[in-house]
Amino acid sequence: MTKTPALTENDRAFMKRSFDSVGDIAILEIPKVLSKKQKLIGKEFLQLHPFFKVVLKKGGGHGGTYRVQKMVHLAGERRTVTEHKESGLRMRVDVAKAYFSPRLSTERLRIAKLVKPNENILVLFSGVAPYALVLSKHTKAKYITAVEINPNGHKYAKENLALNRLNNVTAVRADAKKWLAKSKEKFDRIIMPLPMTANAFIAGAIKVAKKNAAIHFYAFADENALPAAADPVLEACKKAKRKCAVEGVFRVGQHKPRAFRVCVDVRIS
C-alpha cells in the first residue's frame, strides 16, 4: 500500500482558509490537486480545531429539486447531523440531506430588522426553517408560513420549531409553485431564498402579495451588473399589472470570483 505523503508548505498554499461551520461539523473545500491528501487534511484540521467533531468535504455543488450537496467524510465522527446555534436559536440539520447556509446569519437578521409588528410573512424554499425561526424570535410578526418541498428539510423544520418553542410558525411541506397557485392567503412580506431558480416563482409570489407588501428576492449576479438582478421582478410586476419599486440590491455572499449572491428588496403596490 502506498503511503500518503505528508502535507508540504506548497500543499498548504493551495488549501482554502475559509470553511463552513455548522454546529460541530466543519465543511471544507479541497482543490482537486490535493484530493489524494484530503484525509490527511481532515485529520490535521481536527488537530488545529478541536471544537469540531466531524470534518466533511464538499463533493460538488447543490443540486436537484431538494438542493442537497454531496458530502465526503474526511475525519472525526461519521455523521452528518448536528445542532447549530444562531441568533439565540438552536437548529438541528442534516447537512447531507437538507440545504442550510450558516453564512446567511447576518442576512437573516437584516430581514428581521425590517419586519413591522403584526406582519403576515411567507418564507418559500424554507429548508430547516432558519429564516422563519429568526423572524419568529426577533420580530413581532403575527404569523409566519414556511414552505419546503424537501421531506428532510421539512422534518427538521418541525423539530426546530418545537426545539425553540415557537408557536407563530407553520411549516408546510409542498411544492412552492403549486402551493402558491392554490393559496387564498395574502402576505405582508415574502422571502424567496432560492437564487438559482427563484425566477420561476415570482409570478406566484406577486399573486399572494398584499398591497404595499415587501418581497425579498435572491439571485446570483456579477459584480458589474448588480442592478440587473432586479429585472425578473420588475418584469413580473409589469405582467401582473402591479406597480413595484426596488428598495435596494444587497450583496449577501460571495458566489464565485467577481460574482455574488444578492437580495433584491422590492415593494409591491
C-alpha positions as YAML, in Angstrom:
chain: A
units: angstrom
residues:
- id: 1
  name: MET
  ca: [0.00, 0.00, 0.00]
- id: 2
  name: THR
  ca: [1.34, 3.40, -0.97]
- id: 3
  name: LYS
  ca: [1.70, 5.72, 2.00]
- id: 4
  name: THR
  ca: [0.07, 9.12, 1.65]
- id: 5
  name: PRO
  ca: [2.82, 11.75, 1.75]
- id: 6
  name: ALA
  ca: [2.72, 14.49, 4.37]
- id: 7
  name: LEU
  ca: [1.42, 17.92, 3.56]
- id: 8
  name: THR
  ca: [4.03, 20.31, 2.25]
- id: 9
  name: GLU
  ca: [4.09, 24.08, 2.50]
- id: 10
  name: ASN
  ca: [3.14, 24.23, -1.18]
- id: 11
  name: ASP
  ca: [0.13, 22.00, -0.43]
- id: 12
  name: ARG
  ca: [-1.00, 24.33, 2.32]
- id: 13
  name: ALA
  ca: [-0.75, 27.27, -0.07]
- id: 14
  name: PHE
  ca: [-3.47, 25.62, -2.17]
- id: 15
  name: MET
  ca: [-5.80, 25.00, 0.76]
- id: 16
  name: LYS
  ca: [-8.68, 27.43, 1.22]
- id: 17
  name: ARG
  ca: [-8.54, 29.09, 4.60]
- id: 18
  name: SER
  ca: [-12.31, 29.55, 4.90]
- id: 19
  name: PHE
  ca: [-14.72, 26.76, 5.70]
- id: 20
  name: ASP
  ca: [-18.37, 26.34, 6.67]
- id: 21
  name: SER
  ca: [-19.05, 25.77, 10.34]
- id: 22
  name: VAL
  ca: [-22.39, 24.08, 11.05]
- id: 23
  name: GLY
  ca: [-22.63, 23.13, 14.70]
- id: 24
  name: ASP
  ca: [-19.69, 20.83, 15.42]
- id: 25
  name: ILE
  ca: [-19.28, 19.93, 11.73]
- id: 26
  name: ALA
  ca: [-16.66, 21.64, 9.57]
- id: 27
  name: ILE
  ca: [-17.21, 21.54, 5.81]
- id: 28
  name: LEU
  ca: [-14.08, 22.13, 3.72]
- id: 29
  name: GLU
  ca: [-13.45, 22.88, 0.07]
- id: 30
  name: ILE
  ca: [-10.40, 20.99, -1.14]
- id: 31
  name: PRO
  ca: [-8.88, 21.63, -4.60]
- id: 32
  name: LYS
  ca: [-8.51, 18.65, -6.95]
- id: 33
  name: VAL
  ca: [-4.74, 18.94, -6.79]
- id: 34
  name: LEU
  ca: [-4.94, 17.89, -3.13]
- id: 35
  name: SER
  ca: [-7.63, 15.20, -3.44]
- id: 36
  name: LYS
  ca: [-5.15, 12.39, -2.71]
- id: 37
  name: LYS
  ca: [-4.28, 14.07, 0.59]
- id: 38
  name: GLN
  ca: [-7.81, 15.01, 1.67]
- id: 39
  name: LYS
  ca: [-7.96, 12.53, 4.57]
- id: 40
  name: LEU
  ca: [-4.69, 13.89, 5.91]
- id: 41
  name: ILE
  ca: [-6.03, 17.41, 5.56]
- id: 42
  name: GLY
  ca: [-9.12, 16.41, 7.56]
- id: 43
  name: LYS
  ca: [-7.06, 14.91, 10.38]
- id: 44
  name: GLU
  ca: [-4.78, 17.95, 10.54]
- id: 45
  name: PHE
  ca: [-7.82, 20.24, 10.58]
- id: 46
  name: LEU
  ca: [-9.22, 18.39, 13.62]
- id: 47
  name: GLN
  ca: [-5.92, 18.82, 15.44]
- id: 48
  name: LEU
  ca: [-5.93, 22.54, 14.72]
- id: 49
  name: HIS
  ca: [-9.64, 22.99, 15.56]
- id: 50
  name: PRO
  ca: [-10.51, 20.56, 18.40]
- id: 51
  name: PHE
  ca: [-14.01, 22.07, 18.82]
- id: 52
  name: PHE
  ca: [-15.18, 20.24, 15.70]
- id: 53
  name: LYS
  ca: [-16.11, 16.57, 15.92]
- id: 54
  name: VAL
  ca: [-16.70, 15.94, 12.19]
- id: 55
  name: VAL
  ca: [-14.80, 17.12, 9.11]
- id: 56
  name: LEU
  ca: [-16.51, 16.81, 5.73]
- id: 57
  name: LYS
  ca: [-15.61, 17.86, 2.21]
- id: 58
  name: LYS
  ca: [-17.97, 19.40, -0.31]
- id: 59
  name: GLY
  ca: [-18.40, 16.78, -3.02]
- id: 60
  name: GLY
  ca: [-19.92, 19.20, -5.52]
- id: 61
  name: GLY
  ca: [-22.46, 22.00, -5.73]
- id: 62
  name: HIS
  ca: [-26.04, 21.99, -4.52]
- id: 63
  name: GLY
  ca: [-28.28, 20.25, -7.00]
- id: 64
  name: GLY
  ca: [-31.64, 18.66, -7.68]
- id: 65
  name: THR
  ca: [-35.10, 19.63, -6.52]
- id: 66
  name: TYR
  ca: [-34.06, 19.32, -2.88]
- id: 67
  name: ARG
  ca: [-30.88, 21.47, -3.23]
- id: 68
  name: VAL
  ca: [-28.73, 18.87, -1.46]
- id: 69
  name: GLN
  ca: [-24.95, 18.75, -1.61]
- id: 70
  name: LYS
  ca: [-22.86, 15.58, -1.61]
- id: 71
  name: MET
  ca: [-20.61, 15.32, 1.43]
- id: 72
  name: VAL
  ca: [-17.42, 13.25, 1.72]
- id: 73
  name: HIS
  ca: [-16.24, 12.19, 5.19]
- id: 74
  name: LEU
  ca: [-12.65, 13.16, 5.95]
- id: 75
  name: ALA
  ca: [-12.15, 12.82, 9.69]
- id: 76
  name: GLY
  ca: [-13.86, 12.55, 13.06]
- id: 77
  name: GLU
  ca: [-17.25, 11.00, 13.80]
- id: 78
  name: ARG
  ca: [-19.15, 9.50, 10.89]
- id: 79
  name: ARG
  ca: [-22.34, 11.56, 10.88]
- id: 80
  name: THR
  ca: [-23.89, 14.48, 9.04]
- id: 81
  name: VAL
  ca: [-26.46, 15.56, 11.65]
- id: 82
  name: THR
  ca: [-25.64, 18.34, 14.09]
- id: 83
  name: GLU
  ca: [-27.18, 21.13, 16.13]
- id: 84
  name: HIS
  ca: [-26.26, 24.64, 15.05]
- id: 85
  name: LYS
  ca: [-26.67, 27.77, 17.16]
- id: 86
  name: GLU
  ca: [-27.58, 31.08, 15.56]
- id: 87
  name: SER
  ca: [-29.02, 34.32, 16.97]
- id: 88
  name: GLY
  ca: [-30.07, 32.66, 20.21]
- id: 89
  name: LEU
  ca: [-31.73, 29.73, 18.44]
- id: 90
  name: ARG
  ca: [-31.00, 26.01, 18.19]
- id: 91
  name: MET
  ca: [-31.24, 24.45, 14.73]
- id: 92
  name: ARG
  ca: [-30.92, 20.76, 14.00]
- id: 93
  name: VAL
  ca: [-29.84, 19.93, 10.45]
- id: 94
  name: ASP
  ca: [-28.53, 17.06, 8.36]
- id: 95
  name: VAL
  ca: [-26.03, 18.81, 6.09]
- id: 96
  name: ALA
  ca: [-26.16, 15.95, 3.56]
- id: 97
  name: LYS
  ca: [-29.96, 15.84, 3.27]
- id: 98
  name: ALA
  ca: [-31.19, 19.43, 3.62]
- id: 99
  name: TYR
  ca: [-29.96, 22.83, 2.47]
- id: 100
  name: PHE
  ca: [-28.58, 25.12, 5.16]
- id: 101
  name: SER
  ca: [-26.15, 28.03, 4.90]
- id: 102
  name: PRO
  ca: [-24.58, 29.39, 8.10]
- id: 103
  name: ARG
  ca: [-23.17, 32.26, 6.01]
- id: 104
  name: LEU
  ca: [-26.62, 33.87, 5.77]
- id: 105
  name: SER
  ca: [-26.98, 34.52, 9.50]
- id: 106
  name: THR
  ca: [-26.30, 38.26, 9.12]
- id: 107
  name: GLU
  ca: [-28.74, 38.45, 6.21]
- id: 108
  name: ARG
  ca: [-31.47, 36.76, 8.24]
- id: 109
  name: LEU
  ca: [-31.05, 39.39, 10.97]
- id: 110
  name: ARG
  ca: [-31.10, 42.16, 8.35]
- id: 111
  name: ILE
  ca: [-34.51, 40.98, 7.18]
- id: 112
  name: ALA
  ca: [-35.72, 40.70, 10.78]
- id: 113
  name: LYS
  ca: [-34.93, 44.37, 11.38]
- id: 114
  name: LEU
  ca: [-37.25, 45.32, 8.50]
- id: 115
  name: VAL
  ca: [-40.28, 43.46, 9.86]
- id: 116
  name: LYS
  ca: [-43.07, 45.54, 11.38]
- id: 117
  name: PRO
  ca: [-45.41, 44.33, 14.14]
- id: 118
  name: ASN
  ca: [-48.29, 42.04, 13.11]
- id: 119
  name: GLU
  ca: [-46.94, 41.18, 9.67]
- id: 120
  name: ASN
  ca: [-48.09, 38.00, 7.98]
- id: 121
  name: ILE
  ca: [-44.90, 36.53, 6.45]
- id: 122
  name: LEU
  ca: [-44.27, 33.83, 3.85]
- id: 123
  name: VAL
  ca: [-40.91, 32.08, 3.56]
- id: 124
  name: LEU
  ca: [-40.58, 29.98, 0.41]
- id: 125
  name: PHE
  ca: [-37.90, 27.27, 0.00]
- id: 126
  name: SER
  ca: [-37.57, 27.44, 3.77]
- id: 127
  name: GLY
  ca: [-35.31, 24.42, 4.35]
- id: 128
  name: VAL
  ca: [-34.88, 23.61, 8.06]
- id: 129
  name: ALA
  ca: [-36.61, 26.97, 8.74]
- id: 130
  name: PRO
  ca: [-33.72, 29.29, 9.69]
- id: 131
  name: TYR
  ca: [-35.48, 32.41, 8.31]
- id: 132
  name: ALA
  ca: [-38.75, 31.50, 10.00]
- id: 133
  name: LEU
  ca: [-37.00, 30.78, 13.29]
- id: 134
  name: VAL
  ca: [-35.07, 34.07, 13.31]
- id: 135
  name: LEU
  ca: [-38.13, 36.11, 12.31]
- id: 136
  name: SER
  ca: [-40.28, 34.44, 14.95]
- id: 137
  name: LYS
  ca: [-37.79, 35.08, 17.75]
- id: 138
  name: HIS
  ca: [-36.55, 38.53, 16.79]
- id: 139
  name: THR
  ca: [-39.67, 40.27, 15.45]
- id: 140
  name: LYS
  ca: [-43.29, 40.87, 16.39]
- id: 141
  name: ALA
  ca: [-44.61, 39.19, 13.27]
- id: 142
  name: LYS
  ca: [-48.16, 37.94, 13.66]
- id: 143
  name: TYR
  ca: [-47.73, 34.74, 11.68]
- id: 144
  name: ILE
  ca: [-45.10, 33.02, 9.54]
- id: 145
  name: THR
  ca: [-45.65, 30.28, 6.94]
- id: 146
  name: ALA
  ca: [-42.60, 28.26, 5.88]
- id: 147
  name: VAL
  ca: [-42.94, 26.20, 2.67]
- id: 148
  name: GLU
  ca: [-40.40, 23.48, 1.80]
- id: 149
  name: ILE
  ca: [-40.58, 20.59, -0.67]
- id: 150
  name: ASN
  ca: [-37.71, 18.50, 0.75]
- id: 151
  name: PRO
  ca: [-39.13, 15.98, 3.26]
- id: 152
  name: ASN
  ca: [-35.90, 16.05, 5.28]
- id: 153
  name: GLY
  ca: [-35.84, 19.84, 5.40]
- id: 154
  name: HIS
  ca: [-39.50, 19.84, 6.46]
- id: 155
  name: LYS
  ca: [-38.80, 17.21, 9.14]
- id: 156
  name: TYR
  ca: [-36.05, 19.28, 10.72]
- id: 157
  name: ALA
  ca: [-38.09, 22.48, 10.38]
- id: 158
  name: LYS
  ca: [-40.82, 20.96, 12.56]
- id: 159
  name: GLU
  ca: [-38.22, 19.69, 15.04]
- id: 160
  name: ASN
  ca: [-36.63, 23.14, 15.21]
- id: 161
  name: LEU
  ca: [-39.92, 24.89, 15.85]
- id: 162
  name: ALA
  ca: [-40.60, 22.52, 18.76]
- id: 163
  name: LEU
  ca: [-37.00, 22.75, 19.99]
- id: 164
  name: ASN
  ca: [-37.26, 26.54, 20.25]
- id: 165
  name: ARG
  ca: [-40.88, 26.56, 21.45]
- id: 166
  name: LEU
  ca: [-42.10, 28.88, 18.72]
- id: 167
  name: ASN
  ca: [-45.85, 28.90, 18.11]
- id: 168
  name: ASN
  ca: [-46.47, 31.52, 15.42]
- id: 169
  name: VAL
  ca: [-44.88, 29.50, 12.59]
- id: 170
  name: THR
  ca: [-46.42, 26.79, 10.43]
- id: 171
  name: ALA
  ca: [-44.11, 24.51, 8.44]
- id: 172
  name: VAL
  ca: [-45.70, 23.25, 5.22]
- id: 173
  name: ARG
  ca: [-44.28, 20.50, 3.05]
- id: 174
  name: ALA
  ca: [-45.26, 21.40, -0.52]
- id: 175
  name: ASP
  ca: [-44.06, 22.32, -3.98]
- id: 176
  name: ALA
  ca: [-43.88, 26.11, -3.75]
- id: 177
  name: LYS
  ca: [-45.30, 26.75, -7.22]
- id: 178
  name: LYS
  ca: [-48.33, 24.51, -6.66]
- id: 179
  name: TRP
  ca: [-48.84, 25.88, -3.17]
- id: 180
  name: LEU
  ca: [-48.77, 29.48, -4.40]
- id: 181
  name: ALA
  ca: [-51.29, 28.68, -7.15]
- id: 182
  name: LYS
  ca: [-53.78, 27.35, -4.59]
- id: 183
  name: SER
  ca: [-53.17, 29.80, -1.74]
- id: 184
  name: LYS
  ca: [-56.00, 32.12, -0.78]
- id: 185
  name: GLU
  ca: [-53.89, 33.85, 1.84]
- id: 186
  name: LYS
  ca: [-52.17, 37.22, 1.33]
- id: 187
  name: PHE
  ca: [-48.87, 38.25, 2.86]
- id: 188
  name: ASP
  ca: [-47.15, 41.45, 4.01]
- id: 189
  name: ARG
  ca: [-43.66, 40.08, 3.36]
- id: 190
  name: ILE
  ca: [-42.42, 37.26, 1.12]
- id: 191
  name: ILE
  ca: [-38.90, 35.81, 1.32]
- id: 192
  name: MET
  ca: [-37.51, 33.84, -1.64]
- id: 193
  name: PRO
  ca: [-34.02, 32.48, -0.78]
- id: 194
  name: LEU
  ca: [-33.51, 30.33, -3.89]
- id: 195
  name: PRO
  ca: [-31.01, 32.29, -6.02]
- id: 196
  name: MET
  ca: [-30.65, 29.76, -8.82]
- id: 197
  name: THR
  ca: [-34.30, 29.34, -9.87]
- id: 198
  name: ALA
  ca: [-36.44, 31.79, -7.90]
- id: 199
  name: ASN
  ca: [-37.41, 33.46, -11.20]
- id: 200
  name: ALA
  ca: [-39.89, 30.65, -11.83]
- id: 201
  name: PHE
  ca: [-41.81, 31.51, -8.65]
- id: 202
  name: ILE
  ca: [-42.05, 35.31, -8.86]
- id: 203
  name: ALA
  ca: [-45.46, 35.42, -10.55]
- id: 204
  name: GLY
  ca: [-46.93, 33.22, -7.83]
- id: 205
  name: ALA
  ca: [-45.35, 35.31, -5.09]
- id: 206
  name: ILE
  ca: [-46.78, 38.51, -6.54]
- id: 207
  name: LYS
  ca: [-50.23, 36.90, -6.65]
- id: 208
  name: VAL
  ca: [-50.22, 36.38, -2.88]
- id: 209
  name: ALA
  ca: [-48.62, 39.74, -2.03]
- id: 210
  name: LYS
  ca: [-50.77, 42.30, -0.24]
- id: 211
  name: LYS
  ca: [-50.79, 45.91, -1.34]
- id: 212
  name: ASN
  ca: [-47.54, 47.53, -0.15]
- id: 213
  name: ALA
  ca: [-46.00, 44.12, 0.52]
- id: 214
  name: ALA
  ca: [-42.23, 43.56, 0.56]
- id: 215
  name: ILE
  ca: [-40.58, 40.81, -1.48]
- id: 216
  name: HIS
  ca: [-37.01, 39.70, -0.81]
- id: 217
  name: PHE
  ca: [-35.83, 38.01, -4.00]
- id: 218
  name: TYR
  ca: [-32.44, 36.25, -4.02]
- id: 219
  name: ALA
  ca: [-30.30, 35.83, -7.12]
- id: 220
  name: PHE
  ca: [-26.72, 35.46, -8.35]
- id: 221
  name: ALA
  ca: [-25.21, 38.49, -10.07]
- id: 222
  name: ASP
  ca: [-21.87, 39.60, -11.50]
- id: 223
  name: GLU
  ca: [-20.27, 42.47, -9.61]
- id: 224
  name: ASN
  ca: [-20.65, 44.83, -12.59]
- id: 225
  name: ALA
  ca: [-24.34, 44.01, -13.09]
- id: 226
  name: LEU
  ca: [-25.91, 44.00, -9.64]
- id: 227
  name: PRO
  ca: [-28.88, 46.26, -10.55]
- id: 228
  name: ALA
  ca: [-29.88, 43.82, -13.30]
- id: 229
  name: ALA
  ca: [-30.72, 41.23, -10.64]
- id: 230
  name: ALA
  ca: [-33.97, 43.14, -10.11]
- id: 231
  name: ASP
  ca: [-35.08, 42.77, -13.74]
- id: 232
  name: PRO
  ca: [-37.03, 39.50, -13.33]
- id: 233
  name: VAL
  ca: [-39.08, 41.00, -10.51]
- id: 234
  name: LEU
  ca: [-39.78, 44.21, -12.40]
- id: 235
  name: GLU
  ca: [-40.85, 42.26, -15.49]
- id: 236
  name: ALA
  ca: [-43.13, 40.00, -13.44]
- id: 237
  name: CYS
  ca: [-44.73, 43.03, -11.77]
- id: 238
  name: LYS
  ca: [-45.37, 44.57, -15.17]
- id: 239
  name: LYS
  ca: [-47.05, 41.40, -16.43]
- id: 240
  name: ALA
  ca: [-49.18, 41.22, -13.28]
- id: 241
  name: LYS
  ca: [-50.06, 44.92, -13.67]
- id: 242
  name: ARG
  ca: [-48.69, 45.67, -10.22]
- id: 243
  name: LYS
  ca: [-46.50, 48.68, -9.53]
- id: 244
  name: CYS
  ca: [-43.27, 47.95, -7.72]
- id: 245
  name: ALA
  ca: [-40.17, 49.80, -6.61]
- id: 246
  name: VAL
  ca: [-36.71, 48.41, -5.93]
- id: 247
  name: GLU
  ca: [-35.61, 49.50, -2.45]
- id: 248
  name: GLY
  ca: [-32.13, 48.03, -2.75]
- id: 249
  name: VAL
  ca: [-29.90, 45.29, -4.12]
- id: 250
  name: PHE
  ca: [-27.70, 43.91, -1.35]
- id: 251
  name: ARG
  ca: [-24.66, 41.65, -1.52]
- id: 252
  name: VAL
  ca: [-25.23, 38.83, 0.94]
- id: 253
  name: GLY
  ca: [-22.44, 36.44, -0.01]
- id: 254
  name: GLN
  ca: [-19.72, 35.55, -2.49]
- id: 255
  name: HIS
  ca: [-20.85, 33.09, -5.17]
- id: 256
  name: LYS
  ca: [-17.62, 32.85, -7.13]
- id: 257
  name: PRO
  ca: [-14.86, 35.31, -8.12]
- id: 258
  name: ARG
  ca: [-16.47, 38.65, -9.08]
- id: 259
  name: ALA
  ca: [-19.99, 37.23, -8.62]
- id: 260
  name: PHE
  ca: [-22.29, 37.49, -5.62]
- id: 261
  name: ARG
  ca: [-25.43, 36.15, -4.04]
- id: 262
  name: VAL
  ca: [-27.67, 39.20, -3.76]
- id: 263
  name: CYS
  ca: [-31.01, 40.06, -2.23]
- id: 264
  name: VAL
  ca: [-33.32, 42.37, -4.15]
- id: 265
  name: ASP
  ca: [-35.71, 44.19, -1.82]
- id: 266
  name: VAL
  ca: [-38.88, 45.16, -3.71]
- id: 267
  name: ARG
  ca: [-42.01, 46.98, -2.55]
- id: 268
  name: ILE
  ca: [-45.24, 45.94, -4.34]
- id: 269
  name: SER
  ca: [-48.08, 48.46, -4.50]
...
